[in-house]
Amino acid sequence: MRYVVTGGTGFIGSRLVARLLTLPDTTDVRVLVRRGSLGRFERLAQGWDDRVQPLVGDLTAPDLGLTDASVADLGAIDHVVHCAAIYDVTSPEALQRAANVEGTSAVITLAGRLDATLHHVSSIAVAGTYRGVFTEDD
């Protein structure tokens, strides 16, 4: 299986990448990472193997900052796992919208272009202050 992971340098995403590497059929994991975060990626990658490679882009940029050529270079991707988001509610609204709304939309578009299955990881914060029980039908 071949994966693209957003948020792969974050708390949950980095653990997901490590877990994917334990699966015998994982052949390639591309982690979307901002150019300014390549140092963090490199530090994390010391604990991973060479199946993990950076995919330089930006969740807040149009088309994730990816060119048609960089998307074509990905080849066949089976799964796109979207873990990236701005979780700090004190961040400027424009930044939150760029990452959490427009960035998520761009990830959905990328998964469609790649004909890959999309997995979206989110926080319970999307529910606001709802105090009830959520079910799969909500």
Secondary structure, DSSP 8 states (H G I E B T S, - for coil): -EEEEESTTSHHHHHHHHHHTTSTT--EEEEEE-GGGHHHHHHHHTTS-TTEEEEE--TTSGGGG--HHHHHHH----EEEE------TTS-HHHHIIIIIIIHHHHHHHHHHHT-EEEE---GGGGTT--S---TT-
